[in-house]
Amino acid sequence: MRVLGVDPGLTRCGVGVVEGVAGRPLTMLGVGVIRTLPDADLGHRLLAVEQGVEKWLDEHRPEFVAVERVFSQHNVRTVMGTAQASAVAMLCAARRGIPVALHTPSEVKAAVTGSGRADKAQVGAMVTRLLRLSAPPKPADAADALALAICHIWRAPAQNRLRQAVALHTANATKGRTA
């Protein structure tokens, strides 16, 4: 499974591609940050994020895109920029028919470190270890994007089994009503 992880942000949008399957060693195929100028027009910033995501999709051809689920913060302006960058990444994937998964920060931290309350340094250290890198990716947005991809690779099989079980249960319940 090849996953593009996106840590959305308007100034710095972390991107990272990881390949592998749950239970096996993972491989980092690329990591970086899409940057925009804070004083640029919002439309141009969103366009730059789109162009950057499209470049990563073209170059790495992921099967899935994992995006950090935007959560409420005290700074509404930060939340809005993050949500807008997140929407751009989802749109780029949808345009190509690539499935998108959203993971909360605590889900990602728990998957990668074992604790949903881990700090950025712990996430970076575990990403470095799991991908057998010589140093943590910088800035933290890049490490977070890789953590999102890792999280998705590890969680997707269980989530798929749950979806199948729910679908089977729903189908059986529907059959029972029509019989």
URQUIQUI-V845180 format. One record per run of one state. SS is the DSSP state (a for helix, b for strand, c for the rest). FROM is the first residue (numbers start at 1). LEN is the number of residues. If there is no record, write none. Layout:
ss->SS from->FROM len->LEN
ss->SS from->FROM len->LEN
//
This chain:
ss->c from->1 len->1
ss->b from->2 len->6
ss->c from->8 len->4
ss->b from->12 len->8
ss->c from->20 len->7
ss->b from->27 len->9
ss->c from->36 len->6
ss->a from->42 len->19
ss->c from->61 len->3
ss->b from->64 len->5
ss->c from->69 len->7
ss->a from->76 len->20
ss->c from->96 len->3
ss->b from->99 len->5
ss->c from->104 len->1
ss->a from->105 len->9
ss->c from->114 len->6
ss->a from->120 len->11
ss->c from->131 len->9
ss->a from->140 len->39
ss->c from->179 len->1
//
